[in-house]
Amino acid sequence: MASLLEKVNILIKANLHYMADQALQANSVAVVNQYIREIENSLDDLNDAVATVGGQVKTIRRKRDEYQAKATTLDHNIDVFLTEGNEALAVAAQAKLNSTQRTVENYDQQLSQLEREYDALRSAKIKLEAKLATTRQEEEELQALMDLARAKEISNKAMRSLDDLAGAGDADVARVADAVRARLDKASAESEMLASGLDKQMDDVLERGEIDAALMERKRRLGLAEG
C-alpha cells in the first residue's frame, strides 16, 4: 500500500510544463499520453485499494463493536456475581473481561491505523483525479497547438512554393499578361467602333432633320405648305 501511495505522489508532483516542453520539442504528445495512461492505471489500483481498505475498516469496526458489547455484558455480570457472593464466577468473568478488553484495544489500534490509511488513499485518489483532468486538458491544448503549427508549416511551404514558381516563370507570366492585355485592347477597340457607328447614325438622323425643317420653311413662304 505504501508503494502505491509513493507512486501516486510521484505522479501528482510531476511537472506538466516540463512534459509539455518535451512534447513540443519532439512534436508529439506521446510523452503526455503515456503519463495519462500511468495515472489511469494508478487510479484503477487506488479504487481497488480504497474499496479493500474501506471493507477492512467496516469489518474491524464491526468486530470491535461486538467485543465491546461482550465487555459491557461481562462487566455487568461481574457486578451481579459479586453481589450474589459468587466469587468463582466473578473471577472467571473478570479474566474473560480482561481478555476481551485487550481484544477491543487491539481492534481499536487496527481500526485507527486502517482509518488513517483509508483517508490517505481517498485523499490521494481525489488529488490524482484532479491531476488527470488537468493533464487531459493540457494534452488537448498541446494537440491543438501542434495541429496549428503543422497547418502553419504547410501554409508557409505552399507560400514558398508559389514564390519559387513565380520566380521561375516570370516570362510565362508576362506572356499571359500580354495576351490578357491584347484581349482587353481588342474589346476596347470593338466598343469604340460600335460607339462610332452609333454616333454616325445619330449624326445622319440629325442632319436629315435640319434639311426637312429648311424645306418646310421654304414651302410656307411659297404658299406651298398644306394648312
C-alpha atoms as one frame of an Amber mdcrd trajectory, in Angstrom:
protein
   0.000   0.000   0.000   2.855   2.335   0.832   4.471   1.728  -2.560   1.188
   2.610  -4.299   0.928   5.884  -2.394   4.553   6.677  -3.222   3.885   6.072
  -6.914   0.747   8.213  -6.779   2.611  11.035  -5.046   5.244  10.961  -7.788
   2.531  11.204 -10.443   0.801  14.036  -8.609   4.048  16.014  -8.337   5.000
  15.514 -11.987   5.895  18.753 -13.832   3.382  19.224 -16.613   5.246  22.222
 -18.020   8.367  20.124 -18.459   6.385  17.375 -20.204   4.701  19.951 -22.438
   8.115  21.306 -23.449   9.333  17.786 -24.190   6.227  17.092 -26.271   6.652
  20.304 -28.264  10.331  19.613 -28.902   9.540  16.088 -30.077   6.471  17.349
 -31.998   4.477  14.561 -30.348   2.124  14.261 -27.383   3.180  10.643 -26.797
   5.011  11.550 -23.571   1.845  13.162 -22.193  -0.336  10.276 -23.355   1.939
   7.809 -21.580   1.672   9.871 -18.400  -2.131   9.853 -18.705  -2.112   6.053
 -19.036   0.039   5.771 -15.896  -2.413   7.958 -13.987  -5.374   5.910 -15.201
  -3.680   2.656 -14.167  -2.818   4.090 -10.763  -6.395   5.285 -10.344  -7.618
   1.764 -11.001  -5.229   0.482  -8.322  -6.338   3.244  -5.953 -10.013   2.477
  -6.453  -9.333  -1.166  -5.660  -7.257  -0.228  -2.606  -9.879   2.213  -1.331
 -12.570  -0.445  -1.655 -10.368  -3.085   0.035  -9.285  -0.911   2.950 -12.775
   0.508   3.302 -14.083  -3.035   3.623 -11.442  -3.841   6.242 -12.418  -0.737
   8.220 -16.028  -1.893   8.295 -15.019  -5.419   9.332 -12.693  -4.316  12.137
 -15.187  -1.750  13.386 -17.924  -4.399  13.492 -15.717  -6.850  15.376 -14.559
  -4.140  17.777 -18.176  -3.218  18.497 -19.061  -6.890  19.054 -16.248  -7.363
  21.593 -17.071  -4.046  23.217 -20.634  -5.273  23.697 -19.284  -8.500  25.210
 -17.056  -6.483  27.543 -20.028  -4.418  28.667 -22.019  -7.577  29.365 -19.138
  -9.195  31.262 -18.643  -6.053  33.334 -22.301  -6.135  34.322 -22.160  -9.868
  35.079 -19.181  -9.416  37.392 -21.215  -6.967  39.477 -24.052  -9.491  39.596
 -21.741 -12.345  40.610 -20.112 -10.281  43.351 -23.489  -9.150  44.618 -24.637
 -12.743  44.809 -21.422 -13.705  46.575 -20.299 -15.974  43.718 -16.566 -15.229
  43.871 -15.541 -18.018  41.480 -17.823 -16.846  38.678 -16.761 -13.264  39.311
 -13.071 -14.246  38.947 -13.749 -16.180  35.745 -15.807 -13.316  34.322 -13.087
 -10.808  35.252 -10.445 -12.875  33.494 -12.617 -13.083  30.428 -13.328  -9.355
  30.618  -9.626  -8.588  30.759  -9.010 -10.685  27.657 -11.967  -9.131  25.870
 -10.808  -5.608  26.681  -7.349  -6.402  25.282  -9.023  -7.608  22.116 -11.045
  -4.394  21.959  -7.848  -2.373  22.372  -6.165  -4.335  19.573  -9.118  -3.727
  17.300  -9.051  -0.030  18.217  -5.401   0.182  17.211  -6.030  -1.665  13.941
  -9.074   0.494  13.246  -7.153   3.699  13.876  -4.366   2.606  11.522  -6.781
   1.452   8.813  -8.807   4.663   9.026  -5.654   6.750   8.536  -4.709   4.576
   5.575  -8.234   4.796   4.195  -8.238   8.600   4.472  -4.806   8.804   2.821
  -5.953   6.628  -0.082  -9.133   8.643  -0.611  -7.187  11.900  -0.477  -4.656
  10.563  -2.999  -7.487   9.427  -5.250  -9.062  12.898  -5.263  -5.718  14.576
  -5.998  -4.849  12.111  -8.754  -8.271  12.546 -10.380  -7.670  16.310 -10.399
  -4.226  15.760 -11.911  -5.734  13.540 -14.593  -8.305  16.193 -15.518  -5.592
  18.841 -15.744  -3.315  16.606 -17.808  -6.077  15.692 -20.251  -6.789  19.391
 -20.768  -3.076  20.027 -21.242  -2.936  17.195 -23.793  -5.854  18.683 -25.758
  -4.238  22.122 -25.759  -0.894  20.662 -26.852  -2.551  18.701 -29.648  -4.389
  21.810 -30.855  -1.145  23.789 -30.707   0.703  21.155 -32.709  -2.103  20.961
 -35.279  -1.927  24.727 -35.647   1.839  24.585 -36.020   1.589  21.889 -38.699
  -1.061  23.898 -40.556   1.205  26.949 -40.399   4.144  24.922 -41.696   2.038
  23.652 -44.606   0.875  27.200 -45.342   4.435  28.524 -45.272   5.593  25.702
 -47.521   2.820  26.473 -50.002   3.746  30.166 -49.974   7.406  29.319 -50.623
   6.341  27.068 -53.498   4.330  29.912 -55.013   7.251  32.289 -54.638   9.558
  29.773 -56.321   7.069  29.291 -59.151   6.685  32.998 -59.722  10.429  33.497
 -59.777  10.992  30.642 -62.201   8.137  31.535 -64.587   8.312  35.297 -64.988
   8.477  35.077 -68.800   5.414  32.859 -68.956   3.519  35.163 -66.635   4.477
  38.128 -68.811   3.212  36.365 -71.939  -0.073  35.566 -70.242  -0.376  39.183
 -69.102   0.340  40.412 -72.648  -2.316  38.103 -74.020  -4.828  39.380 -71.489
  -3.962  42.995 -72.314  -4.330  42.233 -76.021  -7.804  40.865 -75.442  -8.698
  43.948 -73.438  -7.393  46.227 -76.178  -9.408  44.363 -78.791 -12.548  44.548
 -76.710 -11.971  48.267 -76.159 -11.489  48.824 -79.900 -14.680  46.949 -80.685
 -16.516  49.075 -78.162 -15.144  52.253 -79.705 -16.111  51.041 -83.146 -19.645
  50.321 -82.069 -19.867  53.694 -80.381 -18.565  55.369 -83.535 -21.206  53.654
 -85.645 -23.923  54.762 -83.284 -22.670  58.331 -83.313 -22.664  58.250 -87.134
 -26.236  57.089 -87.228 -27.262  59.815 -84.790 -25.492  62.488 -86.875 -27.237
  61.291 -90.015 -30.611  61.477 -88.341 -29.949  64.967 -87.022 -28.711  66.234
 -90.419 -31.805  64.877 -92.187 -33.960  66.694 -89.616 -32.322  70.022 -90.406
 -32.875  69.529 -94.126 -36.544  68.699 -93.628 -37.036  71.780 -91.411 -35.443
  74.077 -94.028 -37.616  72.675 -96.810 -40.761  73.092 -94.716 -39.933  76.757
 -94.057 -39.400  77.366 -97.753 -42.763  75.757 -98.612 -44.537  78.089 -96.186
 -43.001  81.172 -97.813 -44.051  79.962-101.211 -47.547  79.157-100.044 -46.997
  75.562-100.865 -47.277  74.217 -97.344 -50.519  72.456 -96.586 -52.669  74.198
 -93.986
